[in-house]
Amino acid sequence: MMKHFVKTSVATAVVLGATLVATGAFASIAGSIVNTRHNMGSTGQGPNTADAANTAEICIFCHTPHGGSTTDANGNKVAVPLWNKQLSTAVFSTYDQLGTSTLDAAVGTVGSVSLACLTCHDGTQAIDNIINAPGSSGYDSTGGGVDGLTWTWNTDGSLNTQGRFVNSVDVGGANIWAIGTDLTNDHPVSMQYGGGGYSSPSNLNGGAFNSIAPTRDMDFLPAVNIAGTARWYVENTVMAETGAGGEAQNGVLDKWDFKLYTRDTSLETYTSENGATFTGELEPFVECGSCHDPHFQTTTFLRMEGVTDVNTDLQTGGISPDAGNLQSNRGSRVCLACHAK
């Protein structure tokens, strides 16, 4: 019986693989973090890698299975995925401070997954400032020091070697990844999706989810609610049509969909200049991870597979986008997934 089962499974896998190749589905996979700039170990192909003698680990620069950071500078709990760096204590200037009339969402404090991204991208910490270093006895609750600026693995004490960059010296320069603490010139994060309009009871019991109400701003496409939960996303219809993503509007979140991150707005108070407010319930927010997945081998880690032309048959956007590569955001596909233009 066991032999029969194994043979059947192998045969099924072969048929499935042949089907995927025949339909071109393999052309729409997300790739692997191994081949992206976010592989900062010794096997990484990007410019910001650790010394070859230090570690070949990949996940460790962001994640740890034990003892990760969970609170921000004010001691508030932050939903970050087993984060292996101290969360940024920087004070951020945010997009809403520009006073633009086109922003009709209420904006919260920079938090959630965006705060995790900014532990590197605000330029205040070296990439090897981590809480739990490789191997045994490498735990340091300070994440490499109180100031967070020095390379903990460099014996010569240098801050910029082998093409690696760190701290505010790089902010505002040629390194666009070094966003800094001024977020006024970046797409807003930690804001209500579509100007608000979606919410659910904070206690998840009693009362219906307001998941079918329109957004306050009708220039945004509707979000999809995962039934019975306080979770929302915007369907990636482009990837759904290629067969790489799930069927559109089916209430099942897949890796290509544009994720919205739930925040309890009863913990914050904010009123925008045009009157947008928090409901005091659970609401979906736009964060860095809504458009980007740091593990994808796509152009600038966008949640959209790149398109290639006759000059290239590889999606290399995670490392160095080829001149012949018709980028992941061709036709502004990522922008138009949310913005009804």
C-alpha positions as a Markdown table, in Angstrom:
| # | Residue | x | y | z |
|---|---|---|---|---|
| 1 | Met | 0.0 | 0.0 | 0.0 |
| 2 | Met | 2.8 | 2.4 | 0.8 |
| 3 | Lys | 4.6 | 1.7 | -2.4 |
| 4 | His | 1.4 | 2.2 | -4.4 |
| 5 | Phe | 0.9 | 5.5 | -2.6 |
| 6 | Val | 4.4 | 6.8 | -3.3 |
| 7 | Lys | 4.2 | 5.8 | -7.0 |
| 8 | Thr | 0.8 | 7.6 | -7.3 |
| 9 | Ser | 2.2 | 10.7 | -5.6 |
| 10 | Val | 5.2 | 10.8 | -7.9 |
| 11 | Ala | 3.1 | 10.3 | -11.0 |
| 12 | Thr | 0.8 | 13.1 | -9.9 |
| 13 | Ala | 3.7 | 15.4 | -9.3 |
| 14 | Val | 5.1 | 14.7 | -12.7 |
| 15 | Val | 1.8 | 15.4 | -14.4 |
| 16 | Leu | 1.3 | 18.6 | -12.3 |
| 17 | Gly | 4.8 | 19.8 | -13.2 |
| 18 | Ala | 4.2 | 19.2 | -16.8 |
| 19 | Thr | 0.9 | 21.1 | -16.7 |
| 20 | Leu | 2.5 | 24.0 | -15.0 |
| 21 | Val | 5.3 | 24.2 | -17.6 |
| 22 | Ala | 2.8 | 23.9 | -20.4 |
| 23 | Thr | 0.7 | 26.7 | -19.1 |
| 24 | Gly | 3.6 | 28.9 | -18.3 |
| 25 | Ala | 2.7 | 29.1 | -14.6 |
| 26 | Phe | 6.4 | 28.8 | -13.6 |
| 27 | Ala | 6.9 | 32.2 | -15.2 |
| 28 | Ser | 4.8 | 33.7 | -12.5 |
| 29 | Ile | 6.4 | 32.6 | -9.3 |
| 30 | Ala | 7.7 | 35.0 | -6.8 |
| 31 | Gly | 11.3 | 33.7 | -6.9 |
| 32 | Ser | 13.4 | 33.3 | -3.7 |
| 33 | Ile | 14.8 | 35.7 | -1.2 |
| 34 | Val | 18.1 | 33.8 | -1.7 |
| 35 | Asn | 18.5 | 35.7 | -5.0 |
| 36 | Thr | 17.6 | 39.2 | -3.8 |
| 37 | Arg | 19.3 | 42.1 | -2.1 |
| 38 | His | 17.7 | 41.0 | 1.2 |
| 39 | Asn | 20.1 | 38.0 | 1.3 |
| 40 | Met | 22.7 | 39.9 | 3.3 |
| 41 | Gly | 24.7 | 36.8 | 4.2 |
| 42 | Ser | 27.9 | 35.6 | 2.6 |
| 43 | Thr | 26.0 | 34.1 | -0.3 |
| 44 | Gly | 24.2 | 37.3 | -1.1 |
| 45 | Gln | 24.5 | 38.9 | -4.5 |
| 46 | Gly | 23.6 | 42.5 | -3.5 |
| 47 | Pro | 26.0 | 45.2 | -2.3 |
| 48 | Asn | 25.1 | 45.1 | 1.4 |
| 49 | Thr | 26.5 | 41.8 | 2.6 |
| 50 | Ala | 28.2 | 40.6 | 5.7 |
| 51 | Asp | 31.8 | 39.4 | 5.6 |
| 52 | Ala | 32.1 | 35.9 | 4.1 |
| 53 | Ala | 33.6 | 34.6 | 7.3 |
| 54 | Asn | 30.7 | 35.7 | 9.4 |
| 55 | Thr | 27.5 | 33.8 | 8.3 |
| 56 | Ala | 25.8 | 32.3 | 5.4 |
| 57 | Glu | 22.4 | 32.6 | 7.1 |
| 58 | Ile | 19.8 | 34.7 | 5.4 |
| 59 | Cys | 16.7 | 35.1 | 7.6 |
| 60 | Ile | 18.7 | 36.1 | 10.7 |
| 61 | Phe | 19.2 | 39.7 | 9.5 |
| 62 | Cys | 15.5 | 40.3 | 10.1 |
| 63 | His | 14.0 | 37.3 | 12.1 |
| 64 | Thr | 14.8 | 35.2 | 15.1 |
| 65 | Pro | 12.8 | 32.2 | 16.4 |
| 66 | His | 13.3 | 33.4 | 20.0 |
| 67 | Gly | 13.6 | 36.7 | 21.9 |
| 68 | Gly | 12.6 | 39.0 | 19.2 |
| 69 | Ser | 11.6 | 42.7 | 19.6 |
| 70 | Thr | 7.9 | 43.4 | 20.3 |
| 71 | Thr | 7.7 | 46.9 | 21.6 |
| 72 | Asp | 8.3 | 50.4 | 20.2 |
| 73 | Ala | 10.1 | 53.3 | 21.9 |
| 74 | Asn | 7.0 | 54.1 | 24.0 |
| 75 | Gly | 6.6 | 50.5 | 25.2 |
| 76 | Asn | 3.6 | 49.8 | 23.0 |
| 77 | Lys | 3.2 | 46.3 | 21.5 |
| 78 | Val | 3.9 | 46.2 | 17.8 |
| 79 | Ala | 2.8 | 43.4 | 15.5 |
| 80 | Val | 6.2 | 42.5 | 13.9 |
| 81 | Pro | 7.2 | 39.0 | 12.7 |
| 82 | Leu | 9.7 | 37.7 | 15.2 |
| 83 | Trp | 11.9 | 40.7 | 14.6 |
| 84 | Asn | 15.6 | 40.4 | 15.2 |
| 85 | Lys | 16.4 | 44.1 | 15.5 |
| 86 | Gln | 15.4 | 46.8 | 18.0 |
| 87 | Leu | 12.5 | 48.7 | 16.6 |
| 88 | Ser | 13.3 | 52.2 | 15.5 |
| 89 | Thr | 13.1 | 55.0 | 18.1 |
| 90 | Ala | 13.3 | 57.7 | 15.5 |
| 91 | Val | 10.7 | 60.5 | 15.3 |
| 92 | Phe | 9.3 | 60.4 | 11.7 |
| 93 | Ser | 7.9 | 63.3 | 9.7 |
| 94 | Thr | 4.9 | 61.8 | 7.9 |
| 95 | Tyr | 3.1 | 62.6 | 4.6 |
| 96 | Asp | 0.0 | 64.1 | 6.3 |
| 97 | Gln | 2.2 | 66.9 | 7.7 |
| 98 | Leu | 2.3 | 68.3 | 4.2 |
| 99 | Gly | -1.3 | 69.4 | 4.6 |
| 100 | Thr | -2.3 | 68.2 | 1.2 |
| 101 | Ser | -6.0 | 68.2 | 0.4 |
| 102 | Thr | -5.8 | 64.9 | -1.5 |
| 103 | Leu | -5.1 | 62.9 | 1.6 |
| 104 | Asp | -8.4 | 62.2 | 3.2 |
| 105 | Ala | -7.4 | 59.3 | 5.4 |
| 106 | Ala | -6.6 | 59.5 | 9.1 |
| 107 | Val | -3.0 | 58.7 | 9.7 |
| 108 | Gly | -1.7 | 56.9 | 12.8 |
| 109 | Thr | 1.8 | 56.7 | 14.3 |
| 110 | Val | 4.3 | 54.9 | 12.2 |
| 111 | Gly | 4.0 | 51.3 | 13.3 |
| 112 | Ser | 3.0 | 47.8 | 12.4 |
| 113 | Val | 5.2 | 46.2 | 9.7 |
| 114 | Ser | 6.3 | 49.6 | 8.4 |
| 115 | Leu | 8.2 | 50.2 | 11.7 |
| 116 | Ala | 10.0 | 46.9 | 11.1 |
| 117 | Cys | 11.0 | 47.9 | 7.6 |
| 118 | Leu | 12.3 | 51.2 | 8.9 |
| 119 | Thr | 14.7 | 49.5 | 11.4 |
| 120 | Cys | 17.0 | 49.2 | 8.4 |
| 121 | His | 15.6 | 51.7 | 5.9 |
| 122 | Asp | 15.6 | 54.8 | 8.2 |
| 123 | Gly | 19.4 | 54.6 | 8.2 |
| 124 | Thr | 19.8 | 54.5 | 12.0 |
| 125 | Gln | 21.2 | 51.0 | 12.4 |
| 126 | Ala | 23.8 | 48.8 | 10.7 |
| 127 | Ile | 22.4 | 45.7 | 9.0 |
| 128 | Asp | 24.3 | 43.4 | 11.4 |
| 129 | Asn | 22.9 | 45.1 | 14.5 |
| 130 | Ile | 20.7 | 42.2 | 15.5 |
| 131 | Ile | 19.4 | 40.8 | 18.8 |
| 132 | Asn | 20.2 | 37.2 | 18.3 |
| 133 | Ala | 23.4 | 36.6 | 16.4 |
| 134 | Pro | 24.3 | 33.3 | 14.6 |
| 135 | Gly | 25.4 | 30.4 | 16.7 |
| 136 | Ser | 25.3 | 30.0 | 20.4 |
| 137 | Ser | 25.8 | 32.8 | 23.0 |
| 138 | Gly | 25.1 | 35.5 | 20.5 |
| 139 | Tyr | 22.0 | 37.1 | 22.2 |
| 140 | Asp | 22.2 | 40.8 | 23.0 |
| 141 | Ser | 18.9 | 42.4 | 24.0 |
| 142 | Thr | 20.2 | 45.8 | 23.0 |
| 143 | Gly | 20.5 | 44.7 | 19.4 |
| 144 | Gly | 24.2 | 45.4 | 19.0 |
| 145 | Gly | 24.5 | 48.5 | 21.2 |
| 146 | Val | 22.4 | 51.4 | 22.5 |
| 147 | Asp | 23.3 | 53.7 | 19.6 |
| 148 | Gly | 22.7 | 50.9 | 17.0 |
| 149 | Leu | 25.1 | 52.4 | 14.5 |
| 150 | Thr | 28.3 | 50.4 | 14.7 |
| 151 | Trp | 29.0 | 47.2 | 12.8 |
| 152 | Thr | 29.2 | 44.5 | 15.5 |
| 153 | Trp | 30.9 | 41.9 | 13.3 |
| 154 | Asn | 33.7 | 44.1 | 11.9 |
| 155 | Thr | 37.0 | 43.6 | 13.7 |
| 156 | Asp | 38.5 | 46.8 | 12.2 |
| 157 | Gly | 35.7 | 49.0 | 13.4 |
| 158 | Ser | 34.9 | 50.4 | 10.0 |
| 159 | Leu | 31.4 | 51.4 | 9.2 |
| 160 | Asn | 31.5 | 51.2 | 5.4 |
| 161 | Thr | 33.3 | 48.2 | 3.9 |
| 162 | Gln | 32.7 | 45.9 | 0.9 |
| 163 | Gly | 30.1 | 48.3 | -0.5 |
| 164 | Arg | 28.0 | 48.2 | 2.6 |
| 165 | Phe | 26.3 | 51.3 | 3.9 |
| 166 | Val | 24.9 | 52.4 | 7.2 |
| 167 | Asn | 23.5 | 55.4 | 9.2 |
| 168 | Ser | 22.3 | 58.9 | 8.2 |
| 169 | Val | 25.4 | 59.6 | 6.0 |
| 170 | Asp | 23.6 | 57.8 | 3.2 |
| 171 | Val | 20.2 | 59.3 | 3.7 |
| 172 | Gly | 19.2 | 61.6 | 0.9 |
| 173 | Gly | 22.1 | 60.5 | -1.3 |
| 174 | Ala | 22.3 | 58.0 | -4.2 |
| 175 | Asn | 21.1 | 55.2 | -2.1 |
| 176 | Ile | 17.3 | 55.4 | -2.5 |
| 177 | Trp | 16.8 | 52.6 | 0.0 |
| 178 | Ala | 18.1 | 54.9 | 2.8 |
| 179 | Ile | 14.7 | 56.6 | 3.3 |
| 180 | Gly | 15.7 | 58.3 | 6.5 |
| 181 | Thr | 13.2 | 59.7 | 9.0 |
| 182 | Asp | 11.6 | 62.2 | 6.7 |
| 183 | Leu | 8.7 | 60.3 | 5.1 |
| 184 | Thr | 6.9 | 63.3 | 3.7 |
| 185 | Asn | 8.3 | 62.5 | 0.2 |
| 186 | Asp | 7.3 | 58.9 | 0.3 |
| 187 | His | 4.0 | 57.1 | -0.2 |
| 188 | Pro | 2.1 | 57.5 | 3.0 |
| 189 | Val | 2.0 | 54.5 | 5.4 |
| 190 | Ser | 0.1 | 53.8 | 8.6 |
| 191 | Met | -3.0 | 55.3 | 7.1 |
| 192 | Gln | -6.6 | 54.2 | 6.7 |
| 193 | Tyr | -7.2 | 52.5 | 3.4 |
| 194 | Gly | -9.3 | 54.5 | 1.0 |
| 195 | Gly | -9.9 | 57.3 | 3.5 |
| 196 | Gly | -11.6 | 54.9 | 5.9 |
| 197 | Gly | -14.9 | 53.2 | 5.8 |
| 198 | Tyr | -14.0 | 49.7 | 6.8 |
| 199 | Ser | -14.0 | 48.5 | 10.4 |
| 200 | Ser | -15.0 | 45.7 | 12.8 |
| 201 | Pro | -15.7 | 45.4 | 16.5 |
| 202 | Ser | -12.5 | 45.5 | 18.5 |
| 203 | Asn | -13.6 | 42.6 | 20.6 |
| 204 | Leu | -14.5 | 40.5 | 17.5 |
| 205 | Asn | -17.7 | 39.5 | 19.3 |
| 206 | Gly | -21.2 | 41.0 | 18.8 |
| 207 | Gly | -22.0 | 43.3 | 15.9 |
| 208 | Ala | -21.4 | 42.8 | 12.3 |
| 209 | Phe | -18.2 | 43.6 | 10.3 |
| 210 | Asn | -18.6 | 46.7 | 8.3 |
| 211 | Ser | -16.8 | 45.0 | 5.5 |
| 212 | Ile | -19.1 | 45.9 | 2.6 |
| 213 | Ala | -19.3 | 49.6 | 3.2 |
| 214 | Pro | -17.7 | 51.8 | 0.5 |
| 215 | Thr | -14.5 | 53.6 | 1.2 |
| 216 | Arg | -14.9 | 57.3 | 2.1 |
| 217 | Asp | -12.8 | 58.1 | -0.9 |
| 218 | Met | -14.4 | 56.6 | -4.0 |
| 219 | Asp | -11.1 | 57.0 | -5.9 |
| 220 | Phe | -10.0 | 53.7 | -4.3 |
| 221 | Leu | -11.1 | 50.2 | -5.3 |
| 222 | Pro | -12.9 | 48.2 | -2.6 |
| 223 | Ala | -11.1 | 46.0 | -0.1 |
| 224 | Val | -11.9 | 42.3 | 0.4 |
| 225 | Asn | -12.7 | 41.0 | 3.9 |
| 226 | Ile | -11.6 | 37.6 | 5.0 |
| 227 | Ala | -14.9 | 36.2 | 6.3 |
| 228 | Gly | -15.2 | 36.1 | 10.0 |
| 229 | Thr | -12.0 | 37.9 | 10.7 |
| 230 | Ala | -10.8 | 41.5 | 11.1 |
| 231 | Arg | -8.5 | 41.2 | 8.1 |
| 232 | Trp | -8.7 | 42.8 | 4.7 |
| 233 | Tyr | -6.8 | 43.0 | 1.4 |
| 234 | Val | -7.0 | 44.3 | -2.1 |
| 235 | Glu | -7.3 | 41.6 | -4.7 |
| 236 | Asn | -4.4 | 41.4 | -7.2 |
| 237 | Thr | -6.5 | 40.8 | -10.2 |
| 238 | Val | -3.6 | 40.9 | -12.6 |
| 239 | Met | -1.8 | 38.0 | -10.9 |
| 240 | Ala | -5.2 | 36.2 | -10.5 |
| 241 | Glu | -5.6 | 36.3 | -14.3 |
| 242 | Thr | -2.2 | 34.7 | -14.8 |
| 243 | Gly | -3.1 | 31.8 | -12.6 |
| 244 | Ala | -0.4 | 32.6 | -10.1 |
| 245 | Gly | -2.8 | 34.2 | -7.6 |
| 246 | Gly | -6.2 | 33.1 | -6.3 |
| 247 | Glu | -9.4 | 33.8 | -8.1 |
| 248 | Ala | -10.5 | 37.4 | -7.8 |
| 249 | Gln | -12.8 | 38.4 | -4.9 |
| 250 | Asn | -12.9 | 34.9 | -3.3 |
| 251 | Gly | -12.0 | 36.0 | 0.2 |
| 252 | Val | -8.9 | 34.0 | 0.3 |
| 253 | Leu | -5.7 | 35.9 | 0.7 |
| 254 | Asp | -2.7 | 34.8 | -1.4 |
| 255 | Lys | 0.9 | 35.9 | -1.5 |
| 256 | Trp | 0.3 | 38.3 | -4.4 |
| 257 | Asp | -2.6 | 40.2 | -3.0 |
| 258 | Phe | -2.1 | 43.7 | -1.6 |
| 259 | Lys | -2.3 | 43.2 | 2.2 |
| 260 | Leu | -3.9 | 45.7 | 4.5 |
| 261 | Tyr | -2.8 | 45.6 | 8.1 |
| 262 | Thr | -5.3 | 45.7 | 10.9 |
| 263 | Arg | -4.8 | 48.2 | 13.7 |
| 264 | Asp | -6.9 | 48.8 | 16.8 |
| 265 | Thr | -7.8 | 52.4 | 16.5 |
| 266 | Ser | -9.2 | 52.6 | 20.0 |
| 267 | Leu | -5.6 | 52.9 | 21.1 |
| 268 | Glu | -5.0 | 56.0 | 19.0 |
| 269 | Thr | -6.7 | 59.4 | 18.5 |
| 270 | Tyr | -6.3 | 61.4 | 15.3 |
| 271 | Thr | -8.3 | 63.7 | 13.2 |
| 272 | Ser | -7.1 | 64.9 | 9.8 |
| 273 | Glu | -7.6 | 68.4 | 8.5 |
| 274 | Asn | -10.6 | 67.3 | 6.4 |
| 275 | Gly | -12.3 | 65.5 | 9.3 |
| 276 | Ala | -11.3 | 61.9 | 8.9 |
| 277 | Thr | -11.2 | 60.1 | 12.2 |
| 278 | Phe | -10.6 | 56.6 | 13.6 |
| 279 | Thr | -13.7 | 54.6 | 14.5 |
| 280 | Gly | -12.3 | 53.2 | 17.7 |
| 281 | Glu | -12.5 | 49.8 | 16.3 |
| 282 | Leu | -10.3 | 47.5 | 14.2 |
| 283 | Glu | -9.5 | 49.1 | 10.8 |
| 284 | Pro | -7.3 | 48.1 | 7.8 |
| 285 | Phe | -4.2 | 50.3 | 7.2 |
| 286 | Val | -1.8 | 50.7 | 4.3 |
| 287 | Glu | 1.7 | 49.8 | 5.3 |
| 288 | Cys | 5.0 | 49.2 | 3.5 |
| 289 | Gly | 4.1 | 45.5 | 3.2 |
| 290 | Ser | 0.9 | 46.4 | 1.3 |
| 291 | Cys | 2.8 | 46.9 | -1.9 |
| 292 | His | 6.1 | 45.2 | -1.1 |
| 293 | Asp | 7.1 | 41.7 | 0.0 |
| 294 | Pro | 10.7 | 41.7 | 1.1 |
| 295 | His | 11.1 | 38.0 | 0.1 |
| 296 | Phe | 10.0 | 38.4 | -3.5 |
| 297 | Gln | 12.5 | 38.3 | -6.4 |
| 298 | Thr | 10.6 | 41.0 | -8.2 |
| 299 | Thr | 11.5 | 44.6 | -9.1 |
| 300 | Thr | 11.9 | 46.5 | -5.9 |
| 301 | Phe | 10.1 | 43.6 | -4.1 |
| 302 | Leu | 6.7 | 44.6 | -5.5 |
| 303 | Arg | 3.7 | 42.3 | -5.2 |
| 304 | Met | 3.6 | 42.0 | -9.0 |
| 305 | Glu | 5.5 | 39.6 | -11.2 |
| 306 | Gly | 7.8 | 41.3 | -13.7 |
| 307 | Val | 7.2 | 41.1 | -17.5 |
| 308 | Thr | 10.0 | 40.3 | -19.8 |
| 309 | Asp | 10.6 | 41.0 | -23.5 |
| 310 | Val | 12.6 | 39.2 | -26.2 |
| 311 | Asn | 15.9 | 40.5 | -24.8 |
| 312 | Thr | 15.7 | 38.7 | -21.5 |
| 313 | Asp | 13.9 | 35.7 | -20.1 |
| 314 | Leu | 14.8 | 36.3 | -16.4 |
| 315 | Gln | 13.1 | 38.4 | -13.8 |
| 316 | Thr | 16.2 | 39.8 | -12.0 |
| 317 | Gly | 14.5 | 42.8 | -10.3 |
| 318 | Gly | 15.4 | 41.7 | -6.8 |
| 319 | Ile | 19.1 | 42.1 | -7.6 |
| 320 | Ser | 19.7 | 44.3 | -10.6 |
| 321 | Pro | 16.8 | 45.0 | -13.0 |
| 322 | Asp | 18.0 | 44.3 | -16.5 |
| 323 | Ala | 17.5 | 47.1 | -19.1 |
| 324 | Gly | 15.5 | 44.7 | -21.2 |
| 325 | Asn | 13.2 | 43.9 | -18.3 |
| 326 | Leu | 9.7 | 45.5 | -18.5 |
| 327 | Gln | 9.5 | 46.1 | -14.8 |
| 328 | Ser | 7.0 | 44.8 | -12.3 |
| 329 | Asn | 5.1 | 48.1 | -12.3 |
| 330 | Arg | 4.8 | 48.3 | -16.0 |
| 331 | Gly | 1.6 | 50.2 | -16.9 |
| 332 | Ser | 1.5 | 51.3 | -13.2 |
| 333 | Arg | -0.2 | 48.0 | -12.4 |
| 334 | Val | 0.7 | 48.2 | -8.7 |
| 335 | Cys | -0.6 | 51.7 | -8.4 |
| 336 | Leu | -3.9 | 50.9 | -10.2 |
| 337 | Ala | -4.6 | 47.9 | -8.0 |
| 338 | Cys | -5.8 | 50.3 | -5.3 |
| 339 | His | -6.2 | 53.7 | -7.1 |
| 340 | Ala | -9.3 | 53.9 | -9.3 |
| 341 | Lys | -7.9 | 56.0 | -12.1 |
